Amino acid sequence: MKNIRPTDSVIGATVYNVSLAEMPSAATIDWLEVALERHGVLIFPKQHISPKQQIDFSAALGPLDPTELESARLDGFEEIFVVGNAGKGIVSFSPENEDQDLEWHTDHIHREVPARASLLYAKEVPDAGGDTLFACMYHAYDSLDNSDKQAYSKLKMIHSTAGLERYLVNQNLGNTDGAQREGEHAEIIRPLIRVHPVTGRKALYFGNQITVGVVGWEQTRADQFLFNLTKHACQPAFQYRHKWRVGDAVLWDNRRVLHAGTYYDVEHSRRLMHRTTLIETESP
């Protein structure tokens, strides 16, 4: 029998007696969808799954987004995005050291069709660091005062991989040549406030690196706003920290959750994660 235990944080719950190695029934899918929206993050411990089983389980929840980045694509499985430093190259969104900014984001916000949900499976984890932080954007929005809610409802944010590329270059993980071609990066404009299509609840929808501006604002003002917004939205009170163990699988709702990877020693530790990404099926 399926059961679930909420974490001690405002977000997240551990799911027991659900094997990702088996195709979920329609009833299980319905149960998981309700739990995912309610808790934002679902943790499935002690899983033993192949890439195909991860793809099949994820596809049962909805259509998947293939991996565009060749260096992050698992050979023979285009739906698997390889995260960490143990694949074909370093694909890490963690800071270079413990004192630098995290890269808070919701997956694929910069694309025409963003991500609805993501499932990350841990195959190798470092002895220290490499945690993932999740922040609840329901709580971030609800805790705003009424004047800010009204003001934010009018804002449209600009998202571009140029911001992510700058971050990766600063962490010595990016291509410096790419950073010189910012004019080639496409920009996507989305409202700062997103309404969840299932419940109608409002959430903040942005990333502190991938979001590069506010429509109609000069850059200095936009940068300061994003700094303050991140400080509010991703404060510890709204967070769940997941300390990975091999075999953990974590599913999160990109419509209402931001996440960020924490520092780990990419030179001397191994981290290998497989991610499948469900594409958005409603207009963001």
C-alpha positions in Angstrom: 0.0 0.0 0.0 1.3 3.4 -0.9 2.0 5.9 1.9 3.5 9.3 2.2 5.3 11.2 4.9 5.8 15.0 4.7 9.2 16.4 5.5 9.7 18.7 8.4 10.0 21.6 5.9 7.1 23.5 4.2 7.7 21.5 1.1 8.4 17.9 0.2 7.3 14.4 1.1 8.7 10.9 1.0 6.7 8.3 -0.9 6.9 4.7 0.2 5.9 1.5 -1.6 6.1 2.9 -5.1 8.6 1.3 -7.4 9.8 3.3 -10.3 10.8 0.0 -12.0 7.2 -0.8 -12.6 4.7 1.0 -14.8 2.3 2.9 -12.6 -1.4 2.2 -12.8 -3.9 4.9 -13.7 -4.9 5.1 -10.0 -1.2 5.5 -9.0 -0.7 8.2 -11.5 -3.7 10.1 -10.2 -2.5 9.7 -6.6 1.0 10.9 -7.5 -0.3 14.0 -9.3 -2.3 15.0 -6.3 0.6 14.4 -4.0 3.0 16.3 -6.3 0.9 19.4 -6.4 0.2 19.3 -2.7 3.9 18.8 -1.6 5.8 20.2 -4.6 8.6 17.6 -4.2 8.3 13.9 -3.9 11.2 11.7 -2.7 11.3 8.0 -3.7 14.1 6.3 -1.7 15.9 3.0 -2.5 15.1 2.8 -6.1 16.9 0.4 -8.5 16.0 1.5 -12.1 17.5 1.3 -15.5 17.4 4.3 -17.9 14.6 2.7 -19.8 12.6 2.1 -16.6 13.1 5.7 -15.6 11.9 6.9 -19.1 8.9 4.5 -19.0 7.8 5.6 -15.6 8.2 9.3 -16.4 6.4 9.0 -19.7 3.5 7.5 -17.9 3.1 10.8 -16.2 3.2 12.9 -19.4 5.2 13.6 -22.6 9.0 14.0 -22.2 11.4 16.5 -23.5 14.4 15.0 -25.2 17.9 16.2 -24.2 19.2 18.9 -26.7 22.7 19.2 -25.2 24.8 16.4 -26.8 27.4 16.4 -23.9 24.6 15.8 -21.4 22.7 13.2 -23.4 22.9 9.5 -22.3 24.0 7.4 -25.2 21.0 5.5 -26.6 18.5 7.3 -24.4 17.8 10.9 -25.6 15.3 11.5 -22.8 18.0 11.1 -20.2 19.8 14.3 -19.2 23.1 13.4 -17.4 23.9 15.8 -14.5 27.2 15.8 -12.6 30.8 15.3 -13.4 30.9 11.6 -14.2 29.3 11.6 -17.7 30.8 12.8 -21.0 31.5 16.2 -19.6 30.9 18.3 -16.5 27.2 19.3 -16.4 27.0 21.1 -13.1 24.9 24.0 -12.0 26.6 24.1 -8.6 28.8 27.0 -7.4 32.5 26.8 -7.6 32.9 27.2 -3.8 30.6 27.4 -0.8 30.6 31.2 -0.7 29.3 31.9 -4.2 25.7 32.3 -5.3 23.5 29.3 -6.0 21.7 29.0 -9.3 18.0 29.0 -8.4 15.8 28.0 -11.4 12.8 26.2 -12.6 13.6 23.9 -15.5 13.4 25.2 -19.1 11.7 28.5 -18.2 13.8 30.0 -21.1 12.2 27.8 -23.7 9.0 28.3 -25.7 7.7 25.1 -23.9 9.0 25.0 -20.3 9.1 21.9 -18.1 6.1 20.8 -16.1 8.0 18.4 -13.8 11.4 16.8 -13.5 12.6 13.4 -12.1 16.2 13.2 -10.9 17.7 9.8 -10.1 21.0 9.5 -8.1 23.5 6.9 -9.4 26.6 8.3 -7.7 26.8 11.0 -5.0 29.8 12.7 -3.4 30.7 12.1 0.2 30.1 15.8 1.0 28.0 18.4 -0.6 26.0 18.1 -3.8 22.7 18.5 -2.1 19.7 20.0 -3.9 17.7 22.8 -2.3 14.0 23.2 -3.2 12.1 26.4 -2.5 8.3 26.7 -2.4 7.0 29.6 -4.6 3.5 29.3 -3.1 4.9 30.4 0.2 7.1 33.0 -1.5 4.1 34.6 -3.1 1.7 34.2 -0.2 4.1 36.0 2.2 4.3 39.1 0.1 2.3 42.1 1.3 -0.7 43.2 -0.8 1.1 46.1 -2.4 3.9 43.9 -3.7 1.4 41.3 -4.9 -0.3 44.0 -6.9 2.9 45.4 -8.3 4.4 42.0 -9.2 1.2 41.0 -11.1 2.1 43.7 -13.7 5.8 42.6 -14.2 7.0 40.6 -17.1 10.4 38.9 -16.8 13.0 38.3 -19.5 14.6 34.8 -19.5 17.7 33.9 -21.5 20.5 31.3 -21.5 22.9 34.3 -21.7 22.4 34.7 -17.9 23.0 31.0 -17.3 26.1 31.1 -19.5 27.5 34.0 -17.6 27.0 32.1 -14.3 28.7 29.0 -15.7 31.7 31.0 -17.0 32.0 32.6 -13.5 32.1 29.1 -12.0 34.7 28.0 -14.6 32.2 25.6 -16.0 31.2 27.4 -19.2 32.5 28.4 -22.6 34.0 31.9 -22.5 33.6 32.1 -26.2 29.9 31.6 -25.8 29.7 34.4 -23.3 30.9 36.8 -26.0 27.9 35.9 -28.2 25.1 37.0 -26.0 23.3 38.6 -28.9 22.7 35.2 -30.3 20.7 34.0 -27.2 16.9 34.0 -27.6 14.8 35.7 -25.0 11.5 34.5 -23.6 9.2 36.9 -21.7 6.8 35.5 -19.1 4.8 37.0 -16.2 6.5 37.0 -12.8 3.3 35.6 -11.2 2.2 32.2 -12.4 -1.2 30.6 -11.7 -1.0 26.9 -11.2 -3.4 25.3 -13.7 -4.5 22.6 -11.3 -5.4 24.6 -8.2 -5.4 28.2 -9.3 -2.8 29.1 -6.6 -0.3 31.8 -7.4 3.5 31.3 -7.4 6.6 33.3 -8.3 8.1 32.1 -11.6 11.7 33.1 -12.3 15.4 32.1 -11.9 18.1 34.2 -10.3 20.5 33.6 -13.2 18.4 32.5 -16.2 16.1 35.6 -15.6 18.1 38.5 -17.1 15.8 41.5 -16.9 12.4 43.0 -16.3 10.5 44.4 -19.3 10.6 48.2 -19.4 13.3 48.5 -16.6 16.9 49.6 -17.0 19.4 46.8 -16.1 20.7 48.1 -12.8 17.2 48.4 -11.4 16.3 44.9 -12.7 19.4 43.3 -11.3 18.8 44.7 -7.8 15.1 43.6 -8.0 16.2 40.1 -8.9 18.7 40.0 -6.0 16.0 41.1 -3.5 13.4 38.8 -5.0 15.7 35.8 -4.7 16.6 36.6 -1.2 12.9 36.7 -0.3 11.6 33.8 -2.4 14.4 31.3 -1.6 14.9 32.1 2.1 15.5 29.0 4.4 12.0 29.1 5.8 10.6 28.2 2.3 13.2 25.5 1.6 13.6 21.8 1.7 17.2 20.4 1.5 17.7 17.0 -0.1 20.8 15.1 0.9 21.2 12.6 -1.8 21.8 8.9 -1.3 22.4 6.4 -4.2 19.0 5.1 -5.3 17.1 8.3 -4.4 14.7 9.5 -7.1 13.1 13.0 -6.6 10.2 14.3 -8.6 9.3 18.0 -8.4 6.7 20.4 -9.8 8.4 23.1 -11.9 5.2 25.1 -11.8 5.6 26.0 -8.1 9.1 25.0 -7.1 12.6 26.5 -7.7 15.7 24.4 -7.1 19.4 24.8 -6.8 22.4 22.5 -6.5 24.9 23.1 -3.7 28.7 23.0 -3.8 30.7 19.8 -4.1 34.3 19.2 -5.1 34.0 18.4 -8.8 37.8 17.7 -9.0 37.9 15.0 -6.4 34.3 13.7 -6.0 31.9 11.9 -8.4 28.3 12.9 -8.9 26.2 11.2 -11.5 22.4 11.8 -11.8 19.9 11.0 -14.5 17.1 13.4 -15.2 13.9 13.0 -17.2 11.9 16.1 -17.9 8.2 16.3 -18.5 7.1 19.1 -20.9 4.5 21.7 -19.9 1.0 20.8 -21.1 -0.6 24.1 -20.1 0.2 27.7 -21.0 2.6 29.2 -18.4 
